[in-house]
Amino acid sequence: MILMFTIDYGTGVIHTVEGDLNDAKTAALEGMAYTQTDVKILNENGAEILVSHWYGVEPSEDDEVLAQFGSYGFYSEWQEGN
């Protein structure tokens, strides 16, 4: 089943992806940048289903890192949304 997902980068930039949740996660990761805001994946109804939180510090060994930008910050692994 093909679904529609919206990726909200928290900066006013959004991206729509057709496919499954893995397609949406891949597209979101490719679009991540040093924005200092969380990235959210929304379902067809606009409900938040996944979020990757931004942390403006260098990750520790215990952090689950999805994407890192030098020593200036990182996005956490995907977590279920609200």
All heavy atoms as a GROMACS GRO file, in nm:
protein
  640
    1MET      N    1   0.084  -0.118   0.000
    1MET     CA    2   0.000   0.000   0.000
    1MET      C    3   0.088   0.125   0.000
    1MET      O    4   0.180   0.138   0.080
    1MET     CB    5  -0.089   0.000   0.125
    1MET     CG    6  -0.168   0.127   0.140
    1MET     SD    7  -0.261   0.137   0.295
    1MET     CE    8  -0.413   0.065   0.242
    2ILE      N    9   0.059   0.215  -0.091
    2ILE     CA   10   0.134   0.340  -0.099
    2ILE      C   11   0.063   0.446  -0.016
    2ILE      O   12  -0.057   0.466  -0.028
    2ILE     CB   13   0.149   0.387  -0.245
    2ILE    CG1   14   0.233   0.285  -0.322
    2ILE    CG2   15   0.211   0.525  -0.251
    2ILE    CD1   16   0.252   0.319  -0.466
    3LEU      N   17   0.139   0.510   0.069
    3LEU     CA   18   0.086   0.614   0.158
    3LEU      C   19   0.155   0.745   0.127
    3LEU      O   20   0.257   0.749   0.059
    3LEU     CB   21   0.109   0.574   0.304
    3LEU     CG   22   0.049   0.443   0.349
    3LEU    CD1   23   0.100   0.408   0.488
    3LEU    CD2   24  -0.102   0.450   0.347
    4MET      N   25   0.101   0.852   0.182
    4MET     CA   26   0.161   0.984   0.171
    4MET      C   27   0.208   1.028   0.310
    4MET      O   28   0.133   1.016   0.406
    4MET     CB   29   0.061   1.086   0.118
    4MET     CG   30   0.012   1.059  -0.022
    4MET     SD   31   0.139   1.083  -0.147
    4MET     CE   32   0.157   1.259  -0.143
    5PHE      N   33   0.330   1.076   0.317
    5PHE     CA   34   0.386   1.126   0.442
    5PHE      C   35   0.436   1.268   0.418
    5PHE      O   36   0.482   1.302   0.309
    5PHE     CB   37   0.501   1.039   0.490
    5PHE     CG   38   0.462   0.900   0.525
    5PHE    CD1   39   0.471   0.798   0.432
    5PHE    CD2   40   0.414   0.871   0.652
    5PHE    CE1   41   0.434   0.669   0.465
    5PHE    CE2   42   0.377   0.742   0.685
    5PHE     CZ   43   0.386   0.641   0.591
    6THR      N   44   0.431   1.349   0.522
    6THR     CA   45   0.486   1.484   0.517
    6THR      C   46   0.602   1.490   0.615
    6THR      O   47   0.590   1.446   0.729
    6THR     CB   48   0.380   1.589   0.556
    6THR    OG1   49   0.271   1.579   0.463
    6THR    CG2   50   0.437   1.729   0.552
    7ILE      N   51   0.713   1.542   0.567
    7ILE     CA   52   0.829   1.563   0.653
    7ILE      C   53   0.834   1.711   0.685
    7ILE      O   54   0.839   1.795   0.595
    7ILE     CB   55   0.958   1.518   0.584
    7ILE    CG1   56   0.947   1.370   0.544
    7ILE    CG2   57   1.078   1.543   0.674
    7ILE    CD1   58   1.051   1.326   0.445
    8ASP      N   59   0.833   1.742   0.813
    8ASP     CA   60   0.837   1.880   0.861
    8ASP      C   61   0.972   1.903   0.927
    8ASP      O   62   1.003   1.845   1.030
    8ASP     CB   63   0.723   1.905   0.961
    8ASP     CG   64   0.718   2.047   1.012
    8ASP    OD1   65   0.812   2.126   0.985
    8ASP    OD2   66   0.619   2.079   1.080
    9TYR      N   67   1.053   1.987   0.863
    9TYR     CA   68   1.188   2.013   0.914
    9TYR      C   69   1.191   2.121   1.021
    9TYR      O   70   1.298   2.156   1.070
    9TYR     CB   71   1.281   2.050   0.798
    9TYR     CG   72   1.306   1.932   0.706
    9TYR    CD1   73   1.237   1.921   0.586
    9TYR    CD2   74   1.395   1.832   0.739
    9TYR    CE1   75   1.258   1.812   0.501
    9TYR    CE2   76   1.417   1.724   0.656
    9TYR     CZ   77   1.347   1.715   0.538
    9TYR     OH   78   1.367   1.607   0.455
   10GLY      N   79   1.074   2.177   1.057
   10GLY     CA   80   1.066   2.274   1.165
   10GLY      C   81   1.116   2.412   1.127
   10GLY      O   82   1.130   2.499   1.213
   11THR      N   83   1.142   2.433   1.000
   11THR     CA   84   1.194   2.562   0.953
   11THR      C   85   1.101   2.630   0.855
   11THR      O   86   1.137   2.730   0.796
   11THR     CB   87   1.329   2.540   0.882
   11THR    OG1   88   1.305   2.455   0.768
   11THR    CG2   89   1.432   2.478   0.973
   12GLY      N   90   0.983   2.571   0.836
   12GLY     CA   91   0.892   2.618   0.732
   12GLY      C   92   0.904   2.535   0.607
   12GLY      O   93   0.821   2.544   0.517
   13VAL      N   94   1.008   2.452   0.598
   13VAL     CA   95   1.027   2.364   0.484
   13VAL      C   96   0.958   2.231   0.513
   13VAL      O   97   0.978   2.172   0.619
   13VAL     CB   98   1.178   2.339   0.457
   13VAL    CG1   99   1.198   2.236   0.347
   13VAL    CG2  100   1.247   2.469   0.423
   14ILE      N  101   0.874   2.188   0.419
   14ILE     CA  102   0.812   2.057   0.430
   14ILE      C  103   0.834   1.982   0.300
   14ILE      O  104   0.859   2.042   0.195
   14ILE     CB  105   0.661   2.065   0.464
   14ILE    CG1  106   0.587   2.142   0.356
   14ILE    CG2  107   0.638   2.126   0.600
   14ILE    CD1  108   0.437   2.133   0.368
   15HIS      N  109   0.828   1.852   0.308
   15HIS     CA  110   0.852   1.766   0.193
   15HIS      C  111   0.749   1.654   0.198
   15HIS      O  112   0.728   1.595   0.305
   15HIS     CB  113   0.994   1.710   0.200
   15HIS     CG  114   1.033   1.624   0.085
   15HIS    ND1  115   1.069   1.674  -0.037
   15HIS    CD2  116   1.040   1.490   0.074
   15HIS    CE1  117   1.097   1.574  -0.118
   15HIS    NE2  118   1.080   1.462  -0.052
   16THR      N  119   0.685   1.625   0.087
   16THR     CA  120   0.586   1.517   0.081
   16THR      C  121   0.649   1.396   0.014
   16THR      O  122   0.718   1.410  -0.088
   16THR     CB  123   0.462   1.562   0.003
   16THR    OG1  124   0.408   1.677   0.066
   16THR    CG2  125   0.356   1.454   0.002
   17VAL      N  126   0.627   1.279   0.074
   17VAL     CA  127   0.684   1.154   0.024
   17VAL      C  128   0.573   1.053   0.002
   17VAL      O  129   0.487   1.036   0.088
   17VAL     CB  130   0.787   1.096   0.125
   17VAL    CG1  131   0.840   0.964   0.078
   17VAL    CG2  132   0.899   1.195   0.149
   18GLU      N  133   0.577   0.988  -0.113
   18GLU     CA  134   0.485   0.879  -0.143
   18GLU      C  135   0.560   0.749  -0.122
   18GLU      O  136   0.673   0.735  -0.166
   18GLU     CB  137   0.444   0.888  -0.291
   18GLU     CG  138   0.296   0.884  -0.314
   18GLU     CD  139   0.264   0.895  -0.460
   18GLU    OE1  140   0.273   0.792  -0.530
   18GLU    OE2  141   0.232   1.007  -0.502
   19GLY      N  142   0.497   0.654  -0.055
   19GLY     CA  143   0.561   0.524  -0.033
   19GLY      C  144   0.527   0.472   0.104
   19GLY      O  145   0.420   0.500   0.158
   20ASP      N  146   0.620   0.398   0.163
   20ASP     CA  147   0.598   0.346   0.298
   20ASP      C  148   0.678   0.428   0.398
   20ASP      O  149   0.748   0.523   0.361
   20ASP     CB  150   0.630   0.196   0.307
   20ASP     CG  151   0.776   0.164   0.278
   20ASP    OD1  152   0.862   0.254   0.287
   20ASP    OD2  153   0.806   0.047   0.249
   21LEU      N  154   0.667   0.391   0.523
   21LEU     CA  155   0.734   0.468   0.629
   21LEU      C  156   0.885   0.468   0.613
   21LEU      O  157   0.950   0.569   0.639
   21LEU     CB  158   0.693   0.414   0.767
   21LEU     CG  159   0.741   0.493   0.887
   21LEU    CD1  160   0.698   0.639   0.880
   21LEU    CD2  161   0.690   0.430   1.016
   22ASN      N  162   0.943   0.359   0.565
   22ASN     CA  163   1.087   0.356   0.543
   22ASN      C  164   1.130   0.456   0.437
   22ASN      O  165   1.237   0.518   0.448
   22ASN     CB  166   1.134   0.215   0.507
   22ASN     CG  167   1.134   0.123   0.627
   22ASN    OD1  168   1.157   0.167   0.740
   22ASN    ND2  169   1.107  -0.004   0.605
   23ASP      N  170   1.047   0.473   0.332
   23ASP     CA  171   1.076   0.574   0.231
   23ASP      C  172   1.077   0.713   0.293
   23ASP      O  173   1.163   0.796   0.262
   23ASP     CB  174   0.973   0.569   0.118
   23ASP     CG  175   0.977   0.439   0.039
   23ASP    OD1  176   1.086   0.382   0.024
   23ASP    OD2  177   0.870   0.395  -0.007
   24ALA      N  178   0.980   0.740   0.380
   24ALA     CA  179   0.972   0.870   0.447
   24ALA      C  180   1.093   0.893   0.537
   24ALA      O  181   1.149   1.002   0.540
   24ALA     CB  182   0.842   0.881   0.527
   25LYS      N  183   1.134   0.791   0.610
   25LYS     CA  184   1.250   0.804   0.699
   25LYS      C  185   1.377   0.830   0.619
   25LYS      O  186   1.460   0.914   0.658
   25LYS     CB  187   1.264   0.679   0.785
   25LYS     CG  188   1.156   0.670   0.892
   25LYS     CD  189   1.142   0.537   0.959
   25LYS     CE  190   1.260   0.472   1.014
   25LYS     NZ  191   1.231   0.347   1.089
   26THR      N  192   1.392   0.763   0.507
   26THR     CA  193   1.510   0.783   0.422
   26THR      C  194   1.513   0.924   0.366
   26THR      O  195   1.616   0.991   0.369
   26THR     CB  196   1.511   0.679   0.307
   26THR    OG1  197   1.519   0.548   0.364
   26THR    CG2  198   1.628   0.701   0.214
   27ALA      N  199   1.399   0.970   0.315
   27ALA     CA  200   1.391   1.106   0.260
   27ALA      C  201   1.418   1.211   0.368
   27ALA      O  202   1.487   1.310   0.344
   27ALA     CB  203   1.254   1.128   0.198
   28ALA      N  204   1.365   1.189   0.488
   28ALA     CA  205   1.387   1.284   0.597
   28ALA      C  206   1.534   1.292   0.633
   28ALA      O  207   1.589   1.402   0.651
   28ALA     CB  208   1.305   1.243   0.719
   29LEU      N  209   1.600   1.178   0.641
   29LEU     CA  210   1.743   1.175   0.674
   29LEU      C  211   1.824   1.249   0.568
   29LEU      O  212   1.914   1.326   0.601
   29LEU     CB  213   1.790   1.031   0.689
   29LEU     CG  214   1.937   1.011   0.723
   29LEU    CD1  215   1.972   1.077   0.855
   29LEU    CD2  216   1.970   0.863   0.728
   30GLU      N  217   1.790   1.228   0.441
   30GLU     CA  218   1.863   1.294   0.333
   30GLU      C  219   1.846   1.446   0.339
   30GLU      O  220   1.934   1.520   0.297
   30GLU     CB  221   1.815   1.241   0.198
   30GLU     CG  222   1.859   1.098   0.172
   30GLU     CD  223   1.796   1.039   0.047
   30GLU    OE1  224   1.712   1.104  -0.019
   30GLU    OE2  225   1.831   0.924   0.016
   31GLY      N  226   1.733   1.494   0.392
   31GLY     CA  227   1.707   1.636   0.398
   31GLY      C  228   1.750   1.704   0.526
   31GLY      O  229   1.737   1.827   0.538
   32MET      N  230   1.799   1.627   0.622
   32MET     CA  231   1.839   1.687   0.750
   32MET      C  232   1.961   1.776   0.730
   32MET      O  233   2.049   1.747   0.652
   32MET     CB  234   1.870   1.579   0.853
   32MET     CG  235   1.749   1.512   0.907
   32MET     SD  236   1.794   1.385   1.028
   32MET     CE  237   1.632   1.344   1.090
   33ALA      N  238   1.961   1.886   0.805
   33ALA     CA  239   2.071   1.982   0.800
   33ALA      C  240   2.086   2.043   0.939
   33ALA      O  241   2.009   2.014   1.029
   33ALA     CB  242   2.041   2.091   0.696
   34TYR      N  243   2.183   2.129   0.951
   34TYR     CA  244   2.209   2.196   1.078
   34TYR      C  245   2.106   2.306   1.097
   34TYR      O  246   2.131   2.424   1.072
   34TYR     CB  247   2.352   2.252   1.079
   34TYR     CG  248   2.391   2.318   1.209
   34TYR    CD1  249   2.422   2.241   1.319
   34TYR    CD2  250   2.396   2.456   1.220
   34TYR    CE1  251   2.458   2.301   1.440
   34TYR    CE2  252   2.432   2.517   1.338
   34TYR     CZ  253   2.463   2.439   1.447
   34TYR     OH  254   2.498   2.498   1.565
   35THR      N  255   1.985   2.267   1.138
   35THR     CA  256   1.874   2.362   1.154
   35THR      C  257   1.844   2.393   1.300
   35THR      O  258   1.771   2.486   1.328
   35THR     CB  259   1.746   2.309   1.088
   35THR    OG1  260   1.709   2.188   1.154
   35THR    CG2  261   1.767   2.286   0.940
   36GLN      N  262   1.890   2.311   1.389
   36GLN     CA  263   1.866   2.326   1.533
   36GLN      C  264   1.718   2.311   1.568
   36GLN      O  265   1.672   2.368   1.666
   36GLN     CB  266   1.921   2.459   1.584
   36GLN     CG  267   2.069   2.474   1.562
   36GLN     CD  268   2.123   2.606   1.614
   36GLN    OE1  269   2.052   2.693   1.661
   36GLN    NE2  270   2.254   2.620   1.605
   37THR      N  271   1.644   2.233   1.491
   37THR     CA  272   1.504   2.204   1.521
   37THR      C  273   1.477   2.056   1.499
   37THR      O  274   1.546   1.989   1.422
   37THR     CB  275   1.407   2.285   1.432
   37THR    OG1  276   1.422   2.243   1.297
   37THR    CG2  277   1.431   2.433   1.443
   38ASP      N  278   1.375   2.004   1.567
   38ASP     CA  279   1.335   1.865   1.549
   38ASP      C  280   1.281   1.843   1.409
   38ASP      O  281   1.228   1.935   1.346
   38ASP     CB  282   1.225   1.827   1.650
   38ASP     CG  283   1.270   1.836   1.794
   38ASP    OD1  284   1.392   1.843   1.819
   38ASP    OD2  285   1.182   1.836   1.882
   39VAL      N  286   1.293   1.720   1.360
   39VAL     CA  287   1.234   1.681   1.232
   39VAL      C  288   1.121   1.583   1.262
   39VAL      O  289   1.138   1.488   1.340
   39VAL     CB  290   1.339   1.616   1.140
   39VAL    CG1  291   1.275   1.560   1.014
   39VAL    CG2  292   1.449   1.716   1.105
   40LYS      N  293   1.004   1.608   1.200
   40LYS     CA  294   0.886   1.526   1.226
   40LYS      C  295   0.835   1.463   1.098
   40LYS      O  296   0.839   1.526   0.991
   40LYS     CB  297   0.775   1.612   1.288
   40LYS     CG  298   0.817   1.674   1.418
   40LYS     CD  299   0.716   1.775   1.466
   40LYS     CE  300   0.768   1.845   1.592
   40LYS     NZ  301   0.680   1.952   1.635
   41ILE      N  302   0.785   1.341   1.110
   41ILE     CA  303   0.716   1.275   0.999
   41ILE      C  304   0.569   1.265   1.038
   41ILE      O  305   0.536   1.214   1.145
   41ILE     CB  306   0.774   1.136   0.970
   41ILE    CG1  307   0.922   1.148   0.928
   41ILE    CG2  308   0.692   1.065   0.862
   41ILE    CD1  309   0.991   1.016   0.902
   42LEU      N  310   0.484   1.318   0.948
   42LEU     CA  311   0.340   1.322   0.971
   42LEU      C  312   0.270   1.227   0.876
   42LEU      O  313   0.315   1.208   0.762
   42LEU     CB  314   0.288   1.464   0.949
   42LEU     CG  315   0.367   1.578   1.013
   42LEU    CD1  316   0.315   1.712   0.968
   42LEU    CD2  317   0.364   1.567   1.164
   43ASN      N  318   0.158   1.170   0.920
   43ASN     CA  319   0.082   1.081   0.833
   43ASN      C  320  -0.010   1.163   0.742
   43ASN      O  321  -0.008   1.286   0.743
   43ASN     CB  322   0.005   0.975   0.913
   43ASN     CG  323  -0.106   1.032   0.998
   43ASN    OD1  324  -0.148   1.147   0.983
   43ASN    ND2  325  -0.155   0.952   1.091
   44GLU      N  326  -0.092   1.093   0.663
   44GLU     CA  327  -0.182   1.160   0.567
   44GLU      C  328  -0.280   1.256   0.633
   44GLU      O  329  -0.328   1.349   0.571
   44GLU     CB  330  -0.260   1.055   0.488
   44GLU     CG  331  -0.171   0.972   0.398
   44GLU     CD  332  -0.245   0.860   0.328
   44GLU    OE1  333  -0.343   0.807   0.384
   44GLU    OE2  334  -0.205   0.827   0.216
   45ASN      N  335  -0.310   1.232   0.761
   45ASN     CA  336  -0.403   1.317   0.834
   45ASN      C  337  -0.334   1.431   0.908
   45ASN      O  338  -0.398   1.506   0.981
   45ASN     CB  339  -0.483   1.233   0.934
   45ASN     CG  340  -0.564   1.127   0.864
   45ASN    OD1  341  -0.623   1.152   0.759
   45ASN    ND2  342  -0.566   1.007   0.919
   46GLY      N  343  -0.203   1.442   0.894
   46GLY     CA  344  -0.129   1.548   0.960
   46GLY      C  345  -0.088   1.517   1.103
   46GLY      O  346  -0.035   1.603   1.172
   47ALA      N  347  -0.110   1.393   1.146
   47ALA     CA  348  -0.072   1.353   1.282
   47ALA      C  349   0.077   1.315   1.284
   47ALA      O  350   0.126   1.246   1.194
   47ALA     CB  351  -0.157   1.236   1.330
   48GLU      N  352   0.145   1.360   1.387
   48GLU     CA  353   0.287   1.329   1.403
   48GLU      C  354   0.303   1.181   1.440
   48GLU      O  355   0.248   1.136   1.540
   48GLU     CB  356   0.344   1.416   1.514
   48GLU     CG  357   0.490   1.398   1.542
   48GLU     CD  358   0.536   1.486   1.657
   48GLU    OE1  359   0.515   1.608   1.652
   48GLU    OE2  360   0.590   1.430   1.753
   49ILE      N  361   0.380   1.107   1.359
   49ILE     CA  362   0.400   0.965   1.391
   49ILE      C  363   0.542   0.935   1.435
   49ILE      O  364   0.564   0.846   1.514
   49ILE     CB  365   0.358   0.874   1.274
   49ILE    CG1  366   0.428   0.911   1.145
   49ILE    CG2  367   0.208   0.876   1.256
   49ILE    CD1  368   0.402   0.814   1.032
   50LEU      N  369   0.640   1.012   1.384
   50LEU     CA  370   0.778   0.996   1.428
   50LEU      C  371   0.843   1.132   1.443
   50LEU      O  372   0.809   1.226   1.371
   50LEU     CB  373   0.859   0.915   1.325
   50LEU     CG  374   0.826   0.768   1.308
   50LEU    CD1  375   0.909   0.709   1.194
   50LEU    CD2  376   0.849   0.691   1.436
   51VAL      N  377   0.939   1.140   1.535
   51VAL     CA  378   1.014   1.263   1.554
   51VAL      C  379   1.160   1.227   1.582
   51VAL      O  380   1.190   1.130   1.651
   51VAL     CB  381   0.956   1.350   1.668
   51VAL    CG1  382   0.959   1.277   1.800
   51VAL    CG2  383   1.025   1.484   1.677
   52SER      N  384   1.249   1.306   1.524
   52SER     CA  385   1.391   1.296   1.554
   52SER      C  386   1.428   1.428   1.622
   52SER      O  387   1.419   1.535   1.560
   52SER     CB  388   1.473   1.276   1.426
   52SER     OG  389   1.611   1.275   1.457
   53HIS      N  390   1.465   1.420   1.748
   53HIS     CA  391   1.494   1.541   1.826
   53HIS      C  392   1.634   1.593   1.795
   53HIS      O  393   1.728   1.515   1.777
   53HIS     CB  394   1.481   1.514   1.976
   53HIS     CG  395   1.341   1.483   2.017
   53HIS    ND1  396   1.243   1.579   2.026
   53HIS    CD2  397   1.282   1.365   2.050
   53HIS    CE1  398   1.130   1.522   2.064
   53HIS    NE2  399   1.151   1.393   2.079
   54TRP      N  400   1.646   1.725   1.794
   54TRP     CA  401   1.774   1.792   1.775
   54TRP      C  402   1.836   1.821   1.911
   54TRP      O  403   1.770   1.867   2.002
   54TRP     CB  404   1.755   1.924   1.700
   54TRP     CG  405   1.879   2.008   1.702
   54TRP    CD1  406   1.905   2.114   1.783
   54TRP    CD2  407   1.996   1.990   1.622
   54TRP    NE1  408   2.031   2.165   1.758
   54TRP    CE2  409   2.089   2.089   1.660
   54TRP    CE3  410   2.032   1.900   1.523
   54TRP    CZ2  411   2.213   2.101   1.600
   54TRP    CZ3  412   2.156   1.912   1.464
   54TRP    CH2  413   2.246   2.012   1.503
   55TYR      N  414   1.964   1.792   1.923
   55TYR     CA  415   2.041   1.826   2.043
   55TYR      C  416   2.164   1.904   1.999
   55TYR      O  417   2.242   1.856   1.918
   55TYR     CB  418   2.083   1.700   2.119
   55TYR     CG  419   1.964   1.623   2.171
   55TYR    CD1  420   1.910   1.516   2.098
   55TYR    CD2  421   1.904   1.657   2.291
   55TYR    CE1  422   1.800   1.446   2.146
   55TYR    CE2  423   1.795   1.588   2.339
   55TYR     CZ  424   1.743   1.483   2.266
   55TYR     OH  425   1.633   1.416   2.311
   56GLY      N  426   2.180   2.023   2.051
   56GLY     CA  427   2.288   2.111   2.010
   56GLY      C  428   2.418   2.090   2.084
   56GLY      O  429   2.483   2.186   2.121
   57VAL      N  430   2.454   1.966   2.104
   57VAL     CA  431   2.579   1.930   2.171
   57VAL      C  432   2.641   1.811   2.099
   57VAL      O  433   2.575   1.745   2.019
   57VAL     CB  434   2.555   1.892   2.320
   57VAL    CG1  435   2.502   2.011   2.399
   57VAL    CG2  436   2.461   1.774   2.332
   58GLU      N  437   2.764   1.783   2.130
   58GLU     CA  438   2.827   1.663   2.077
   58GLU      C  439   2.768   1.542   2.150
   58GLU      O  440   2.751   1.545   2.272
   58GLU     CB  441   2.978   1.670   2.098
   58GLU     CG  442   3.053   1.564   2.022
   58GLU     CD  443   3.202   1.590   2.018
   58GLU    OE1  444   3.250   1.688   2.080
   58GLU    OE2  445   3.271   1.512   1.953
   59PRO      N  446   2.734   1.434   2.078
   59PRO     CA  447   2.671   1.320   2.144
   59PRO      C  448   2.768   1.245   2.235
   59PRO      O  449   2.889   1.243   2.211
   59PRO     CB  450   2.627   1.231   2.028
   59PRO     CG  451   2.715   1.269   1.915
   59PRO     CD  452   2.748   1.414   1.934
   60SER      N  453   2.712   1.185   2.338
   60SER     CA  454   2.792   1.098   2.425
   60SER      C  455   2.782   0.955   2.373
   60SER      O  456   2.707   0.927   2.280
   60SER     CB  457   2.740   1.106   2.569
   60SER     OG  458   2.614   1.040   2.579
   61GLU      N  459   2.855   0.866   2.435
   61GLU     CA  460   2.852   0.725   2.395
   61GLU      C  461   2.713   0.664   2.409
   61GLU      O  462   2.679   0.570   2.339
   61GLU     CB  463   2.952   0.645   2.478
   61GLU     CG  464   3.096   0.673   2.446
   61GLU     CD  465   3.191   0.588   2.531
   61GLU    OE1  466   3.146   0.492   2.597
   61GLU    OE2  467   3.311   0.619   2.530
   62ASP      N  468   2.634   0.714   2.502
   62ASP     CA  469   2.502   0.658   2.530
   62ASP      C  470   2.392   0.711   2.437
   62ASP      O  471   2.282   0.657   2.435
   62ASP     CB  472   2.462   0.685   2.675
   62ASP     CG  473   2.555   0.617   2.773
   62ASP    OD1  474   2.610   0.511   2.739
   62ASP    OD2  475   2.573   0.671   2.884
   63ASP      N  476   2.420   0.817   2.362
   63ASP     CA  477   2.318   0.875   2.274
   63ASP      C  478   2.299   0.788   2.150
   63ASP      O  479   2.394   0.732   2.097
   63ASP     CB  480   2.360   1.016   2.232
   63ASP     CG  481   2.353   1.115   2.345
   63ASP    OD1  482   2.257   1.108   2.424
   63ASP    OD2  483   2.445   1.199   2.357
   64GLU      N  484   2.174   0.780   2.105
   64GLU     CA  485   2.140   0.709   1.982
   64GLU      C  486   2.131   0.814   1.871
   64GLU      O  487   2.035   0.888   1.862
   64GLU     CB  488   2.009   0.634   1.998
   64GLU     CG  489   2.018   0.523   2.101
   64GLU     CD  490   1.888   0.447   2.116
   64GLU    OE1  491   1.794   0.467   2.037
   64GLU    OE2  492   1.881   0.366   2.209
   65VAL      N  493   2.233   0.817   1.786
   65VAL     CA  494   2.249   0.923   1.687
   65VAL      C  495   2.199   0.878   1.550
   65VAL      O  496   2.241   0.774   1.499
   65VAL     CB  497   2.397   0.965   1.677
   65VAL    CG1  498   2.416   1.072   1.571
   65VAL    CG2  499   2.448   1.012   1.813
   66LEU      N  500   2.112   0.958   1.491
   66LEU     CA  501   2.066   0.933   1.355
   66LEU      C  502   2.154   1.009   1.256
   66LEU      O  503   2.195   0.955   1.155
   66LEU     CB  504   1.920   0.977   1.341
   66LEU     CG  505   1.855   0.957   1.205
   66LEU    CD1  506   1.848   0.809   1.171
   66LEU    CD2  507   1.715   1.017   1.204
   67ALA      N  508   2.182   1.135   1.285
   67ALA     CA  509   2.269   1.218   1.201
   67ALA      C  510   2.344   1.315   1.290
   67ALA      O  511   2.288   1.368   1.385
   67ALA     CB  512   2.186   1.294   1.099
   68GLN      N  513   2.471   1.337   1.259
   68GLN     CA  514   2.554   1.427   1.339
   68GLN      C  515   2.616   1.531   1.248
   68GLN      O  516   2.652   1.503   1.134
   68GLN     CB  517   2.664   1.349   1.410
   68GLN     CG  518   2.748   1.434   1.502
   68GLN     CD  519   2.848   1.355   1.583
   68GLN    OE1  520   2.844   1.233   1.586
   68GLN    NE2  521   2.938   1.424   1.649
   69PHE      N  522   2.628   1.653   1.300
   69PHE     CA  523   2.688   1.764   1.227
   69PHE      C  524   2.808   1.813   1.304
   69PHE      O  525   2.797   1.900   1.391
   69PHE     CB  526   2.584   1.875   1.205
   69PHE     CG  527   2.473   1.829   1.116
   69PHE    CD1  528   2.360   1.769   1.169
   69PHE    CD2  529   2.485   1.838   0.979
   69PHE    CE1  530   2.259   1.723   1.086
   69PHE    CE2  531   2.385   1.791   0.895
   69PHE     CZ  532   2.272   1.734   0.949
   70GLY      N  533   2.924   1.758   1.274
   70GLY     CA  534   3.046   1.793   1.344
   70GLY      C  535   3.029   1.772   1.493
   70GLY      O  536   2.968   1.676   1.538
   71SER      N  537   3.082   1.863   1.571
   71SER     CA  538   3.064   1.856   1.716
   71SER      C  539   2.959   1.958   1.760
   71SER      O  540   2.949   1.991   1.876
   71SER     CB  541   3.196   1.880   1.788
   71SER     OG  542   3.248   2.006   1.754
   72TYR      N  543   2.879   2.005   1.664
   72TYR     CA  544   2.784   2.112   1.692
   72TYR      C  545   2.643   2.064   1.722
   72TYR      O  546   2.560   2.141   1.763
   72TYR     CB  547   2.779   2.210   1.574
   72TYR     CG  548   2.914   2.269   1.546
   72TYR    CD1  549   2.984   2.231   1.433
   72TYR    CD2  550   2.972   2.361   1.633
   72TYR    CE1  551   3.109   2.285   1.407
   72TYR    CE2  552   3.096   2.415   1.608
   72TYR     CZ  553   3.164   2.377   1.494
   72TYR     OH  554   3.288   2.428   1.469
   73GLY      N  555   2.615   1.937   1.698
   73GLY     CA  556   2.482   1.888   1.728
   73GLY      C  557   2.449   1.761   1.653
   73GLY      O  558   2.521   1.719   1.562
   74PHE      N  559   2.337   1.700   1.693
   74PHE     CA  560   2.295   1.576   1.630
   74PHE      C  561   2.145   1.557   1.642
   74PHE      O  562   2.079   1.620   1.725
   74PHE     CB  563   2.368   1.456   1.692
   74PHE     CG  564   2.328   1.424   1.834
   74PHE    CD1  565   2.233   1.326   1.861
   74PHE    CD2  566   2.384   1.492   1.941
   74PHE    CE1  567   2.197   1.296   1.992
   74PHE    CE2  568   2.349   1.463   2.072
   74PHE     CZ  569   2.254   1.365   2.097
   75TYR      N  570   2.093   1.471   1.555
   75TYR     CA  571   1.954   1.427   1.561
   75TYR      C  572   1.950   1.290   1.623
   75TYR      O  573   2.033   1.203   1.591
   75TYR     CB  574   1.893   1.419   1.421
   75TYR     CG  575   1.866   1.554   1.359
   75TYR    CD1  576   1.955   1.608   1.268
   75TYR    CD2  577   1.752   1.624   1.392
   75TYR    CE1  578   1.929   1.732   1.211
   75TYR    CE2  579   1.727   1.748   1.335
   75TYR     CZ  580   1.814   1.800   1.245
   75TYR     OH  581   1.790   1.922   1.189
   76SER      N  582   1.852   1.268   1.712
   76SER     CA  583   1.836   1.138   1.776
   76SER      C  584   1.770   1.039   1.680
   76SER      O  585   1.709   1.079   1.581
   76SER     CB  586   1.748   1.152   1.900
   76SER     OG  587   1.616   1.188   1.862
   77GLU      N  588   1.781   0.912   1.711
   77GLU     CA  589   1.708   0.810   1.637
   77GLU      C  590   1.559   0.841   1.643
   77GLU      O  591   1.514   0.910   1.733
   77GLU     CB  592   1.734   0.671   1.697
   77GLU     CG  593   1.872   0.617   1.668
   77GLU     CD  594   1.895   0.577   1.522
   77GLU    OE1  595   1.796   0.553   1.449
   77GLU    OE2  596   2.012   0.570   1.484
   78TRP      N  597   1.482   0.789   1.551
   78TRP     CA  598   1.338   0.814   1.544
   78TRP      C  599   1.268   0.764   1.670
   78TRP      O  600   1.298   0.657   1.719
   78TRP     CB  601   1.277   0.747   1.423
   78TRP     CG  602   1.326   0.806   1.294
   78TRP    CD1  603   1.409   0.747   1.204
   78TRP    CD2  604   1.295   0.934   1.242
   78TRP    NE1  605   1.433   0.832   1.100
   78TRP    CE2  606   1.364   0.948   1.119
   78TRP    CE3  607   1.216   1.041   1.286
   78TRP    CZ2  608   1.355   1.063   1.041
   78TRP    CZ3  609   1.207   1.154   1.208
   78TRP    CH2  610   1.276   1.164   1.087
   79GLN      N  611   1.175   0.844   1.718
   79GLN     CA  612   1.091   0.809   1.831
   79GLN      C  613   0.945   0.829   1.791
   79GLN      O  614   0.917   0.913   1.704
   79GLN     CB  615   1.123   0.897   1.952
   79GLN     CG  616   1.265   0.884   1.999
   79GLN     CD  617   1.302   0.987   2.104
   79GLN    OE1  618   1.219   1.064   2.150
   79GLN    NE2  619   1.428   0.989   2.143
   80GLU      N  620   0.855   0.755   1.854
   80GLU     CA  621   0.713   0.772   1.824
   80GLU      C  622   0.670   0.913   1.860
   80GLU      O  623   0.713   0.969   1.959
   80GLU     CB  624   0.630   0.671   1.900
   80GLU     CG  625   0.644   0.531   1.845
   80GLU     CD  626   0.545   0.435   1.908
   80GLU    OE1  627   0.440   0.478   1.959
   80GLU    OE2  628   0.574   0.315   1.905
   81GLY      N  629   0.586   0.971   1.773
   81GLY     CA  630   0.537   1.107   1.795
   81GLY      C  631   0.427   1.113   1.898
   81GLY      O  632   0.391   1.013   1.959
   82ASN      N  633   0.375   1.232   1.914
   82ASN     CA  634   0.269   1.255   2.014
   82ASN      C  635   0.139   1.193   1.973
   82ASN      O  636   0.081   1.207   1.879
   82ASN     CB  637   0.250   1.405   2.035
   82ASN     CG  638   0.376   1.466   2.093
   82ASN    OD1  639   0.459   1.399   2.150
   82ASN    ND2  640   0.390   1.595   2.077
   0.00000   0.00000   0.00000
